[in-house]
Amino acid sequence: MNIELLYIISIIFLFLLILYIIKQIKLAREISLKDTTLENIEEKLKKHKLIGGRHKRTNKKNPPIV
């Protein structure tokens, strides 16, 4: 009884995991098709603070690369 329940739960979990991975791949393809120019990608990364931008405390000897 317990082993069958464990199998069912693990199969459901595996199915949901596969659906999640497929959804992430589709989303990544959609984003890559929309943002084909490098400038648009850089602007979005700057918005999300993933690449250097203006910060309150900057090191004057080594300013962030923009």
Buried (B, 14 or more C-beta within 10 A) or exposed (E): EEEEEEEEEEEEEEEEEEEEEEEEEEEEEEEEEEBEEEEEBBEEEBEEEEEEEEEEEEEEEEEEEE
